[in-house]
Amino acid sequence: MISPKNDGYTFPFEGLAHEGTIILLPYREDTWEDGGLKAFPEFKSIIETISMHEHVYVIKSPKVKYDTSCLNMKNVSIHELDYDDSWARDNTLIFLKKDNKIKAVDFGFNAWGGKVDGLYSNWEDDNKLGSNLSKLLNIECYLDKDFILEGGSIHTNGNKTLLTTEACLLSKGRNSNLSKEEIENHLKEMLGMDKVLWIPHGIYNDETNEHIDNMACFLDENTILLATSKDTNDIQYKWSMEAKRILENETTASGKKINVLLVNTPNPYLALTNEEANAIKLDSGAKERLKGDRLAASYVNFYMGKDFIILPKFNVKEDLEAYNLLNEFYKGTKKIYSIESRNILVSGGNIHCITMQI
């Protein structure tokens, strides 16, 4: 079998140097407030910040209706391609590395669950996006379209250890024809991994079937940042303590014990306001977003490169706690930017979800 693992390619740690970052601009009226107009200033701030550190490939759908001329800035290039929604973490490519060479894997995409519990009814342009991007970037791809996988459902320590949730990867809308063992073996082959760490759940009410990138991520080879709730009566607290117990009794592929750092989610939890709900059009083919819906807010959903971190900001007291925790861990080696991302959150994701590192 020709696979990335056989070829010596592996999924690298996010916090290393990138060739660039991919971001897709929002436009869906049934997902984004005012067709993406409300979230665009947050996208702009994120693009501008990343561009101070590396190149940003902004992908713009022909369906984007608002003015994007403010993105004509240094270290940013704008390209037009079709896609169904703007979660670059999930509908683009997974980039692998071997020495200084890059290849990518183009997995199948079905809007987080297909006909079982997908978030919209037509994902054809999303599923074609990886192929179109590989041509744009001139990067060779391994095709794996029969296996459904989103980038937000996996994290790696960069040394052949993968982290994921059972809730997502074992969901009925993805690869229900495969057993857990078969899924794990496939991940190892296609991402160059030796070990997969599984935790049962992610963030409560995360509509992606609980992606790992909202719940836990590696800060270095053997340290995992795990989201939890201050409210010991909250289901999130129960899920997080279960994950903590599992991870602290695990080792990495190289045999190192895992250290777990906890970061609090906003307490009380954030919920969709009436104004936000009214700015999103209901559509029979997309998930309804209603006043009072609990939002899956988490500081783990940050994006990092070699020398920067872009951290979600919700204008609550926990913002500073998360900032201080990461600042203390990295001791100035990564500049941390807190950027407001509420208007991204109301559409179902956050900063990590809208970015993909090359």
N, C-alpha and C positions, 0 to 999 in steps of 0.2 A: 504493500500500500504506500503510495506517495503521500506523505503528510509533512506538515511543518516540523514535527518532532524528528522524523527520519532525516529531514533536510538540515536539522540543527538550528531551526528558528524557535524563538521563545517569546512569550508575551512579557515585555519589560515593565518595570516599576514606573508608575506615572510620574513620580517626583524626580525624574532625570531630565536631561536636556531633550527637547523636542525639535523636530524639523518644522513644526508649526502646529496650529490649532484650527480645527474646522468648526464653524458655527453656521447654522441655518436660521434665516430670519423667519419670525412667526407671521402667519396670515389667516389661519382658520378662524372663522367667526363663531364656530360652535365649540371652540376650545379656549380661544384667547379673547380677552376683553377688547371690544371694538376692533376685532380683526387683527390683533397684535399691536395696535397703536399704543395702548397703555403700557405694554411691556417693552416696547422698542427703546425707550430711554435707558432701561436697565441693561438690555442687550448692548446698547452703545457704550455704556460705562464699562461693561465687561470686555468688549472688543478693544476699547481704547487702552484699558489696563494691560491686557495680555500683549498688545502690540508694543508696549514698552519693553517687553522681554523677548518676544519671538513673533514670527510672521503669523497673521491670521487670514485664513481662507474663508471669506464670507460668501455663503451660497444664498442666492436670492431667487425665490420662485417668481415666475411671471405673474403670479396671483397677488404678490405684495402690492398694496395700493398706496401706502404712505411714502413720503419723501425720505430717501436714504442717502441723500447727497452728503450729509454730515459724516458719513463713513469714509469719504475720500481722504484718508489720512495715511501717514507714513507707516509702512510695515503691514498694510492691509490691502488685500486684493479682493475684488468682487466678481463673482462668476454666476452665471444664470443656469440653473438646472431645475428640473421638476422634482417635487417631493410632496408627500401628503401632510406631513407635520414636521415641526422644527426641533425634534429631539435628536440632535446629532450623535449623542452617546449611543443611541439605540438603532438608528436606521442607516448608519454609514458603514464603516469598516472597522475591524479590529486589526491594529497594526502590530506586526511582529518584527523582531530584530535578530540578526546574526552578525556579530562583529559590527561593521559599519553599514551593513546592507539592510534594507527594509523590504518586507513583503507584507501583504495583508490577507485576511480571511474575510470572504464575503458570505456571511451566514444568511439563512432565511429570516425574513421579518414578516410578522402577521398582526401588527398593531396590538401586541401584548395579549394575545390569546385567541386570535382568529374568530371563528364563528362561535366559539365557546363563551368567551368573555372579553373579546377585543374591544378597544376603545373607540374605533370607528370602522365603518363597513367596507371601505375601499382603501387598500394599502399597496396598490400595484406600483405607483411611482416610488414609494419608499423602498419597496423590494428591488427595484431597478437602480436605486441610487448608488449602491456600492460599486456596481459595474461602471456607471458614468463617472464616478469620482476617481476610480482607478485609472481611467483614460485621461481625465483632467490632470491628475497628479503624476501620471506616468509611473505608476507603481504596480508591479505584478501581483496577481491575486490567486489564492487558492479558493476554488468555488466549493461551497458547502451549503447550497440553497435548501437541501432537504432537512437540514437541522436548524431549528428555530433558536436563535440566541441574540439577546440584546447586550450591548456593552455595559449597561447599568446593572446587569445581573451578575457580574464577575469583578473581582479585584485580585491583584497579584502582589506578592512581595518582591517580585523581580528575580527570585531565585527558586523558580519552579514550584511555588506553592500558590494555589488558587483558593479564593474564598467566595462562597455563594450561599444562597438560602434555598431550603427545600421547598418553601411555599411557592417560589417562582419557578425554579428549574424542574420541579416535579408537577407543575400545574397541568391540568387536563388540556389546556389550549395550546400547549407547545409541542412537546415530543412524547405524547402519551403512549406511543407504540414502543417506547424504549423503557427498560428498567432503570432504576437509580444507578446500578453498576454500569450498565451500558452507556448511560449519559456521562458518567464520570470518566470512563475510559475514552469516550469520544472527545471530551474536553482536553484530556491529557495529550491525545494525539494531535489535535488541531491547534492547541495553544502552547505546545512544548512543555507541559507540566509533568511533575512527578507525584504530586499530592493535591487532593482537593479537600478543603475544610468545609463542612456543612453546618450551618446553624438553622434551626427550624423556621424562624420568622424574621421579618424585617420591621419596618415602621408600620404601626397600625393604620389601616385605611389607605395604605399606599396602593394606588390603582394599577400599578405595574405587577401585581401579585407579589409585592414586597421585595423589590430590588435590593441587593446588598449595598449599593452605593448610597442609599439613604440611611442605612443602619450601621455599617461597619466598614472600615478601610484600613489598610496598612499605612503606618507612618514611617516605618522602616522595615527591615527584614523580619523582625520578630516582635514588633509592637503594633497592636491593633487599637484603633479608636472606635469605641462602641457607644452609640446613642442610648440614652435611657431617660426615664421620667423621674422627676422629683416626687411625684404623687405615687406613693406605694400602693394605692388602691387602683391605679390605672393599669389596664391590660398591658400597656407598653412596658411598665416596670417589670411585670412578670416575664414577658418575652425577653427583655434585655438581661435579666438576671439568669435566665436559662441559657442564653447565648454566652454570657460571661463564664458560667460554670463549665460549659463545653469547651470553650476556647482555652481557658486556663489549664485544662487537662489534656491539651493537644500539644503537638510539636510541629515545626515547619518541616519541609521536605529534607532539610539538612540536619534535622534532629534538635533544633533549638526550641527551648520552652517559649511559650507565647506570653508576652506581657499585655494586659488589657487596661487601657485608660478609658474612663467614662466621661462623656460630655452630655450635659442635660439638654433636653428639648425644651422649647418654650412652655412655661407653666403659669397660668392655665393654657391648654392647647389652643391653637389658632383655628378660627372657623371662617367660612366664606360669608361675607356680608351680603345684605340685600342689594346694595349698589353693584358689587362685583358680579353677583349672579345675574342681575338684569343686563349687564354689559356683555354677556355671553349668550348668543342665540341658541335656542334649543333646536336640535336636529335629530330626527329619528334614527340616523345612522351613527350618532356619536353619544358618548356618555353624558348624562345630564349633570349639570353643576348647579346645586340648589343652595339657597340661603341656609346657613347653619351647618353645612357639611364640614366635618372635621378635616383640616388640612394636615398633610403629612410633613410637617415642618421639622427639619433636622439640620444641624450644623455639619454633620458628616458629609453632606452633599456639597462639598467644596471642590474646587479644581486647583491642581498644583502642577508646577513645573520645577525646573532645577533650582530656581531662586525666588519663587513666588508662590503664594497661596491666595486664592480669591474665595472669600468666606461669605456665606449668606448673612444678611442683616435684616432683622424683622422689627427693629425698634422696640425691643423688650430687654429686660435686665440680663437675660441669658446671653445676649450678643457679646457682652464684655467678658463673660466667663469663658466662652468658647475662644475668643481672641486671645485671652491671657494664657489659656491652656496650650494652644498651638505655639504661641510666641515663646513660652517657657520651654516647650519640647525642642523646638528648632534653634533656640538660642541665637536668633538673629541671622541664621544662615538662609532663611527664606523670608522675604518681605511679605507681610500679611496685609491684604486689603479687605476691609469689610464693605461690601456693596449691597445696597438695598435690592431685594429680589422678591418682594411680596407679590408683584404682578406676574412673575414667573411661577411662583408657588401656587397661585390660585388656578393655574392651568394644569397642575398635576406633577410638576417636577421642580428642579432648582438648578443652580449654577453648574454642577457636575453633569446634569442631564442634558444641557444645551451645548456642551463642549465635547470635542474628541481630539485627543492628542495624536499627532503623527510621530 
